[in-house]
Every structure is written in C-alpha cells, then in structure tokens.
Amino acid sequence: MEPSEVEYDRLLHRIYDTVGHPQAWQAFYAQLAALIDATTIHVLAFDKRHQALSFSDGFNLPPAGEILYIQRYHRIDPRLELFWSYPVGKWFHCHQHFDDVFVQQNRFFQEFVIPVGRRYVSACKILENETVTVIFACLRTAAQGPFPPEMAAFLERLTPHLERAAQLQAQRYVFSTDALVGHAFVNRSRQPVILTSTEGE
C-alpha cells in the first residue's frame, strides 16, 4: 500500500530539515525505510576530480559490506554500467535488467550482494555536475522482492525534493576531510580505522 499524504508530507519536512541540519538525514532514512519496507537506504557520492567514492551514508548499512564494495566489488558491479547512462531524476530498478538466472550465475551477486543480505536495488542520481555524482539507493532482500509499482511511484514523487536538498548541500558530497569515503562507516565501526587519500593524506 502506498504511504498516505500525511506520511508523504512528513517526509518532505524531514528532507528540508536536512538543509540546516545534516544530521536530520538519519531520521529521514529510517522513516523512509519503514514506509517503503526497505532493508537499507544508501546515499553515496563519486568525486569526479579525484575519481573516488567521496561520501557514504545511510540506514542499516552493513559495515563489512560497505568496505568490501569500496575495496573490491564495485569493479565487477554489473549494475553500474547501465546506471551511469541514466539521467538525473530517473530511477533505475535492477530487477528490470537482471533476472534470477543472471543473478544465480553472476559473481557480484553470489559473492557479495546475496551474502550481505541484499538483492534488489532501486537507485537514482539526485545530483550530477562537473564535480560530483550523488546516488540515492533503496535496497531489499531476496525474500522481500523488488519494490512494487506503488512504492516506485512514491519514490518518484520524492525525487525532485531529494534533488533540491542535494543541490543545497552539494559541498557535503565532494572529497574533503569532512566528507571522506567511509566517514559514516568510521563513526559506526568498533575497530580502529585509519583512512588515507591516494596522496597519503
């Protein structure tokens, strides 16, 4: 069942709360995940100048999976080649391109996605300029199945507002000491971690 207008309005308020208070994103992620029955919400950014993942944040992100993806599995992610061709604001739904037969024979899904408890992703570029690309992704397990049409439509309604919030906070997503890849991961990790840039900073 599609979320109600009251729930939609509450989410809009949460989105715009983040403009002055970036920590409000966490409340938004959690509320959205509950409404659309998503296992994970993931926002990530690629800094074009540094050719690197520059930002990662979200709801219910598996820390080990996040690091494995950054270190190894993004190189063989079959979804990325298709996704990069999508314009800003258009949602990519992986089940429309990769069926169960493909998934059962693909290393990326079998070695990484399925073991970390994920299977389906719906993702959208919410910001793209000469400096950075920001992706908003919602994920589900194999048991949950892909997002039904009414949930996909709900995400499309939210998209212009997500785009506007990302534009207003664009500096948050570029490569910097305040927006390092894994910043959220480091905050959640129980292990000592050192992050360095490719230049050794």
ZANU-907484 format. One record per residue (C-alpha): residue number from 0; residue in one letter; chain; x, y, z. Coordinates in nm, 3 decimals. Layout:
residues N
<pt nr="NUM" rest="a" kette="A" u="X" v="Y" w="Z"/>
...
end
This chain:
residues 201
<pt nr="0" rest="m" kette="A" u="0.000" v="0.000" w="0.000"/>
<pt nr="1" rest="e" kette="A" u="0.133" v="0.342" w="-0.094"/>
<pt nr="2" rest="p" kette="A" u="0.211" v="0.573" w="0.201"/>
<pt nr="3" rest="s" kette="A" u="-0.056" v="0.831" w="0.283"/>
<pt nr="4" rest="e" kette="A" u="-0.042" v="1.202" w="0.205"/>
<pt nr="5" rest="v" kette="A" u="0.024" v="1.274" w="0.572"/>
<pt nr="6" rest="e" kette="A" u="0.326" v="1.043" w="0.567"/>
<pt nr="7" rest="y" kette="A" u="0.444" v="1.198" w="0.240"/>
<pt nr="8" rest="d" kette="A" u="0.422" v="1.548" w="0.393"/>
<pt nr="9" rest="r" kette="A" u="0.618" v="1.435" w="0.698"/>
<pt nr="10" rest="l" kette="A" u="0.894" v="1.302" w="0.476"/>
<pt nr="11" rest="l" kette="A" u="0.908" v="1.629" w="0.282"/>
<pt nr="12" rest="h" kette="A" u="0.953" v="1.820" w="0.606"/>
<pt nr="13" rest="r" kette="A" u="1.232" v="1.584" w="0.706"/>
<pt nr="14" rest="i" kette="A" u="1.408" v="1.634" w="0.371"/>
<pt nr="15" rest="y" kette="A" u="1.409" v="2.010" w="0.410"/>
<pt nr="16" rest="d" kette="A" u="1.512" v="1.985" w="0.775"/>
<pt nr="17" rest="t" kette="A" u="1.841" v="1.841" w="0.649"/>
<pt nr="18" rest="v" kette="A" u="1.935" v="2.166" w="0.472"/>
<pt nr="19" rest="g" kette="A" u="2.014" v="2.336" w="0.800"/>
<pt nr="20" rest="h" kette="A" u="2.080" v="2.021" w="0.999"/>
<pt nr="21" rest="p" kette="A" u="2.256" v="1.744" w="0.800"/>
<pt nr="22" rest="q" kette="A" u="2.222" v="1.506" w="1.096"/>
<pt nr="23" rest="a" kette="A" u="1.847" v="1.504" w="1.021"/>
<pt nr="24" rest="w" kette="A" u="1.917" v="1.273" w="0.725"/>
<pt nr="25" rest="q" kette="A" u="1.929" v="0.977" w="0.964"/>
<pt nr="26" rest="a" kette="A" u="1.570" v="1.033" w="1.076"/>
<pt nr="27" rest="f" kette="A" u="1.462" v="1.070" w="0.714"/>
<pt nr="28" rest="y" kette="A" u="1.636" v="0.747" w="0.607"/>
<pt nr="29" rest="a" kette="A" u="1.477" v="0.549" w="0.891"/>
<pt nr="30" rest="q" kette="A" u="1.130" v="0.688" w="0.826"/>
<pt nr="31" rest="l" kette="A" u="1.152" v="0.625" w="0.451"/>
<pt nr="32" rest="a" kette="A" u="1.282" v="0.270" w="0.503"/>
<pt nr="33" rest="a" kette="A" u="0.986" v="0.191" w="0.730"/>
<pt nr="34" rest="l" kette="A" u="0.732" v="0.336" w="0.486"/>
<pt nr="35" rest="i" kette="A" u="0.856" v="0.155" w="0.176"/>
<pt nr="36" rest="d" kette="A" u="0.977" v="-0.161" w="0.355"/>
<pt nr="37" rest="a" kette="A" u="1.341" v="-0.111" w="0.252"/>
<pt nr="38" rest="t" kette="A" u="1.614" v="-0.306" w="0.427"/>
<pt nr="39" rest="t" kette="A" u="1.874" v="-0.037" w="0.357"/>
<pt nr="40" rest="i" kette="A" u="1.889" v="0.322" w="0.238"/>
<pt nr="41" rest="h" kette="A" u="2.228" v="0.419" w="0.095"/>
<pt nr="42" rest="v" kette="A" u="2.348" v="0.758" w="-0.027"/>
<pt nr="43" rest="l" kette="A" u="2.686" v="0.763" w="-0.194"/>
<pt nr="44" rest="a" kette="A" u="2.883" v="1.013" w="-0.399"/>
<pt nr="45" rest="f" kette="A" u="3.160" v="0.988" w="-0.656"/>
<pt nr="46" rest="d" kette="A" u="3.400" v="1.281" w="-0.673"/>
<pt nr="47" rest="k" kette="A" u="3.492" v="1.326" w="-1.040"/>
<pt nr="48" rest="r" kette="A" u="3.808" v="1.527" w="-0.975"/>
<pt nr="49" rest="h" kette="A" u="3.958" v="1.258" w="-0.755"/>
<pt nr="50" rest="q" kette="A" u="3.791" v="0.965" w="-0.935"/>
<pt nr="51" rest="a" kette="A" u="3.694" v="0.826" w="-0.597"/>
<pt nr="52" rest="l" kette="A" u="3.398" v="0.741" w="-0.382"/>
<pt nr="53" rest="s" kette="A" u="3.380" v="1.050" w="-0.164"/>
<pt nr="54" rest="f" kette="A" u="3.073" v="1.003" w="0.056"/>
<pt nr="55" rest="s" kette="A" u="2.876" v="0.717" w="0.205"/>
<pt nr="56" rest="d" kette="A" u="2.586" v="0.738" w="0.448"/>
<pt nr="57" rest="g" kette="A" u="2.253" v="0.573" w="0.508"/>
<pt nr="58" rest="f" kette="A" u="2.030" v="0.349" w="0.714"/>
<pt nr="59" rest="n" kette="A" u="2.116" v="-0.010" w="0.811"/>
<pt nr="60" rest="l" kette="A" u="2.435" v="-0.023" w="0.608"/>
<pt nr="61" rest="p" kette="A" u="2.633" v="-0.343" w="0.675"/>
<pt nr="62" rest="p" kette="A" u="2.980" v="-0.201" w="0.762"/>
<pt nr="63" rest="a" kette="A" u="3.173" v="-0.503" w="0.636"/>
<pt nr="64" rest="g" kette="A" u="2.979" v="-0.495" w="0.311"/>
<pt nr="65" rest="e" kette="A" u="3.046" v="-0.125" w="0.266"/>
<pt nr="66" rest="i" kette="A" u="3.421" v="-0.173" w="0.290"/>
<pt nr="67" rest="l" kette="A" u="3.419" v="-0.481" w="0.064"/>
<pt nr="68" rest="y" kette="A" u="3.225" v="-0.289" w="-0.200"/>
<pt nr="69" rest="i" kette="A" u="3.469" v="0.002" w="-0.190"/>
<pt nr="70" rest="q" kette="A" u="3.777" v="-0.220" w="-0.192"/>
<pt nr="71" rest="r" kette="A" u="3.681" v="-0.483" w="-0.444"/>
<pt nr="72" rest="y" kette="A" u="3.327" v="-0.542" w="-0.562"/>
<pt nr="73" rest="h" kette="A" u="3.242" v="-0.206" w="-0.721"/>
<pt nr="74" rest="r" kette="A" u="3.480" v="-0.310" w="-1.002"/>
<pt nr="75" rest="i" kette="A" u="3.256" v="-0.601" w="-1.104"/>
<pt nr="76" rest="d" kette="A" u="2.915" v="-0.450" w="-1.024"/>
<pt nr="77" rest="p" kette="A" u="2.715" v="-0.515" w="-1.344"/>
<pt nr="78" rest="r" kette="A" u="2.455" v="-0.256" w="-1.246"/>
<pt nr="79" rest="l" kette="A" u="2.691" v="0.040" w="-1.269"/>
<pt nr="80" rest="e" kette="A" u="2.745" v="0.042" w="-1.646"/>
<pt nr="81" rest="l" kette="A" u="2.371" v="0.066" w="-1.705"/>
<pt nr="82" rest="f" kette="A" u="2.310" v="0.304" w="-1.418"/>
<pt nr="83" rest="w" kette="A" u="2.567" v="0.561" w="-1.532"/>
<pt nr="84" rest="s" kette="A" u="2.371" v="0.612" w="-1.854"/>
<pt nr="85" rest="y" kette="A" u="2.057" v="0.713" w="-1.662"/>
<pt nr="86" rest="p" kette="A" u="1.982" v="1.086" w="-1.637"/>
<pt nr="87" rest="v" kette="A" u="1.941" v="1.268" w="-1.306"/>
<pt nr="88" rest="g" kette="A" u="1.598" v="1.203" w="-1.159"/>
<pt nr="89" rest="k" kette="A" u="1.526" v="0.873" w="-1.339"/>
<pt nr="90" rest="w" kette="A" u="1.503" v="0.564" w="-1.120"/>
<pt nr="91" rest="f" kette="A" u="1.699" v="0.250" w="-1.204"/>
<pt nr="92" rest="h" kette="A" u="1.537" v="-0.075" w="-1.085"/>
<pt nr="93" rest="c" kette="A" u="1.782" v="-0.365" w="-1.106"/>
<pt nr="94" rest="h" kette="A" u="1.517" v="-0.637" w="-1.142"/>
<pt nr="95" rest="q" kette="A" u="1.417" v="-0.487" w="-1.477"/>
<pt nr="96" rest="h" kette="A" u="1.766" v="-0.566" w="-1.613"/>
<pt nr="97" rest="f" kette="A" u="1.896" v="-0.864" w="-1.413"/>
<pt nr="98" rest="d" kette="A" u="1.670" v="-1.164" w="-1.370"/>
<pt nr="99" rest="d" kette="A" u="1.716" v="-1.458" w="-1.132"/>
<pt nr="100" rest="v" kette="A" u="1.902" v="-1.664" w="-1.392"/>
<pt nr="101" rest="f" kette="A" u="2.161" v="-1.387" w="-1.435"/>
<pt nr="102" rest="v" kette="A" u="2.191" v="-1.337" w="-1.060"/>
<pt nr="103" rest="q" kette="A" u="2.250" v="-1.709" w="-0.997"/>
<pt nr="104" rest="q" kette="A" u="2.543" v="-1.708" w="-1.241"/>
<pt nr="105" rest="n" kette="A" u="2.698" v="-1.372" w="-1.154"/>
<pt nr="106" rest="r" kette="A" u="2.998" v="-1.338" w="-0.919"/>
<pt nr="107" rest="f" kette="A" u="2.897" v="-0.994" w="-0.792"/>
<pt nr="108" rest="f" kette="A" u="2.558" v="-1.113" w="-0.672"/>
<pt nr="109" rest="q" kette="A" u="2.672" v="-1.454" w="-0.549"/>
<pt nr="110" rest="e" kette="A" u="2.991" v="-1.348" w="-0.371"/>
<pt nr="111" rest="f" kette="A" u="2.882" v="-1.011" w="-0.239"/>
<pt nr="112" rest="v" kette="A" u="2.519" v="-0.894" w="-0.266"/>
<pt nr="113" rest="i" kette="A" u="2.338" v="-1.210" w="-0.155"/>
<pt nr="114" rest="p" kette="A" u="2.582" v="-1.290" w="0.133"/>
<pt nr="115" rest="v" kette="A" u="2.539" v="-0.942" w="0.283"/>
<pt nr="116" rest="g" kette="A" u="2.162" v="-0.992" w="0.277"/>
<pt nr="117" rest="r" kette="A" u="2.071" v="-0.771" w="-0.018"/>
<pt nr="118" rest="r" kette="A" u="1.937" v="-0.847" w="-0.365"/>
<pt nr="119" rest="y" kette="A" u="1.721" v="-0.572" w="-0.516"/>
<pt nr="120" rest="v" kette="A" u="1.815" v="-0.207" w="-0.557"/>
<pt nr="121" rest="s" kette="A" u="1.625" v="0.092" w="-0.685"/>
<pt nr="122" rest="a" kette="A" u="1.857" v="0.388" w="-0.731"/>
<pt nr="123" rest="c" kette="A" u="1.851" v="0.740" w="-0.869"/>
<pt nr="124" rest="k" kette="A" u="2.107" v="1.012" w="-0.934"/>
<pt nr="125" rest="i" kette="A" u="1.991" v="1.309" w="-0.728"/>
<pt nr="126" rest="l" kette="A" u="2.281" v="1.535" w="-0.822"/>
<pt nr="127" rest="e" kette="A" u="2.531" v="1.538" w="-1.106"/>
<pt nr="128" rest="n" kette="A" u="2.761" v="1.822" w="-1.205"/>
<pt nr="129" rest="e" kette="A" u="3.120" v="1.866" w="-1.318"/>
<pt nr="130" rest="t" kette="A" u="3.243" v="1.782" w="-0.968"/>
<pt nr="131" rest="v" kette="A" u="3.028" v="1.507" w="-0.820"/>
<pt nr="132" rest="t" kette="A" u="2.756" v="1.247" w="-0.876"/>
<pt nr="133" rest="v" kette="A" u="2.527" v="1.168" w="-0.583"/>
<pt nr="134" rest="i" kette="A" u="2.323" v="0.848" w="-0.580"/>
<pt nr="135" rest="f" kette="A" u="2.022" v="0.770" w="-0.361"/>
<pt nr="136" rest="a" kette="A" u="1.959" v="0.396" w="-0.335"/>
<pt nr="137" rest="c" kette="A" u="1.696" v="0.182" w="-0.164"/>
<pt nr="138" rest="l" kette="A" u="1.765" v="-0.189" w="-0.115"/>
<pt nr="139" rest="r" kette="A" u="1.568" v="-0.502" w="-0.036"/>
<pt nr="140" rest="t" kette="A" u="1.646" v="-0.866" w="0.038"/>
<pt nr="141" rest="a" kette="A" u="1.572" v="-1.157" w="-0.196"/>
<pt nr="142" rest="a" kette="A" u="1.279" v="-1.259" w="0.028"/>
<pt nr="143" rest="q" kette="A" u="1.124" v="-0.911" w="0.009"/>
<pt nr="144" rest="g" kette="A" u="1.137" v="-0.894" w="-0.369"/>
<pt nr="145" rest="p" kette="A" u="1.167" v="-0.576" w="-0.575"/>
<pt nr="146" rest="f" kette="A" u="0.982" v="-0.259" w="-0.482"/>
<pt nr="147" rest="p" kette="A" u="0.623" v="-0.279" w="-0.608"/>
<pt nr="148" rest="p" kette="A" u="0.497" v="-0.016" w="-0.854"/>
<pt nr="149" rest="e" kette="A" u="0.323" v="0.193" w="-0.588"/>
<pt nr="150" rest="m" kette="A" u="0.647" v="0.226" w="-0.390"/>
<pt nr="151" rest="a" kette="A" u="0.843" v="0.312" w="-0.704"/>
<pt nr="152" rest="a" kette="A" u="0.584" v="0.582" w="-0.777"/>
<pt nr="153" rest="f" kette="A" u="0.618" v="0.712" w="-0.422"/>
<pt nr="154" rest="l" kette="A" u="0.997" v="0.739" w="-0.464"/>
<pt nr="155" rest="e" kette="A" u="0.944" v="0.929" w="-0.790"/>
<pt nr="156" rest="r" kette="A" u="0.725" v="1.181" w="-0.607"/>
<pt nr="157" rest="l" kette="A" u="1.004" v="1.241" w="-0.356"/>
<pt nr="158" rest="t" kette="A" u="1.277" v="1.273" w="-0.621"/>
<pt nr="159" rest="p" kette="A" u="1.253" v="1.648" w="-0.702"/>
<pt nr="160" rest="h" kette="A" u="1.281" v="1.726" w="-0.332"/>
<pt nr="161" rest="l" kette="A" u="1.579" v="1.494" w="-0.285"/>
<pt nr="162" rest="e" kette="A" u="1.744" v="1.664" w="-0.584"/>
<pt nr="163" rest="r" kette="A" u="1.684" v="2.010" w="-0.436"/>
<pt nr="164" rest="a" kette="A" u="1.822" v="1.909" w="-0.096"/>
<pt nr="165" rest="a" kette="A" u="2.132" v="1.759" w="-0.260"/>
<pt nr="166" rest="q" kette="A" u="2.190" v="2.077" w="-0.463"/>
<pt nr="167" rest="l" kette="A" u="2.168" v="2.288" w="-0.149"/>
<pt nr="168" rest="q" kette="A" u="2.419" v="2.060" w="0.027"/>
<pt nr="169" rest="a" kette="A" u="2.646" v="1.981" w="-0.270"/>
<pt nr="170" rest="q" kette="A" u="2.966" v="2.059" w="-0.080"/>
<pt nr="171" rest="r" kette="A" u="2.881" v="1.781" w="0.163"/>
<pt nr="172" rest="y" kette="A" u="2.941" v="1.521" w="-0.106"/>
<pt nr="173" rest="v" kette="A" u="3.276" v="1.622" w="-0.253"/>
<pt nr="174" rest="f" kette="A" u="3.607" v="1.481" w="-0.142"/>
<pt nr="175" rest="s" kette="A" u="3.718" v="1.657" w="0.177"/>
<pt nr="176" rest="t" kette="A" u="3.825" v="1.580" w="0.529"/>
<pt nr="177" rest="d" kette="A" u="3.463" v="1.634" w="0.636"/>
<pt nr="178" rest="a" kette="A" u="3.311" v="1.408" w="0.371"/>
<pt nr="179" rest="l" kette="A" u="3.564" v="1.128" w="0.337"/>
<pt nr="180" rest="v" kette="A" u="3.450" v="0.800" w="0.197"/>
<pt nr="181" rest="g" kette="A" u="3.355" v="0.581" w="0.487"/>
<pt nr="182" rest="h" kette="A" u="3.303" v="0.876" w="0.723"/>
<pt nr="183" rest="a" kette="A" u="2.978" v="0.723" w="0.846"/>
<pt nr="184" rest="f" kette="A" u="3.139" v="0.378" w="0.849"/>
<pt nr="185" rest="v" kette="A" u="3.423" v="0.502" w="1.072"/>
<pt nr="186" rest="n" kette="A" u="3.172" v="0.650" w="1.313"/>
<pt nr="187" rest="r" kette="A" u="2.993" v="0.313" w="1.337"/>
<pt nr="188" rest="s" kette="A" u="3.298" v="0.088" w="1.344"/>
<pt nr="189" rest="r" kette="A" u="3.408" v="-0.079" w="1.664"/>
<pt nr="190" rest="q" kette="A" u="3.756" v="-0.138" w="1.521"/>
<pt nr="191" rest="p" kette="A" u="4.040" v="0.117" w="1.494"/>
<pt nr="192" rest="v" kette="A" u="4.047" v="0.259" w="1.141"/>
<pt nr="193" rest="i" kette="A" u="4.283" v="0.490" w="0.954"/>
<pt nr="194" rest="l" kette="A" u="4.169" v="0.649" w="0.627"/>
<pt nr="195" rest="t" kette="A" u="4.416" v="0.799" w="0.382"/>
<pt nr="196" rest="s" kette="A" u="4.380" v="0.966" w="0.045"/>
<pt nr="197" rest="t" kette="A" u="4.557" v="0.833" w="-0.264"/>
<pt nr="198" rest="e" kette="A" u="4.819" v="1.101" w="-0.199"/>
<pt nr="199" rest="g" kette="A" u="4.883" v="0.968" w="0.152"/>
<pt nr="200" rest="e" kette="A" u="4.699" v="1.246" w="0.335"/>
end
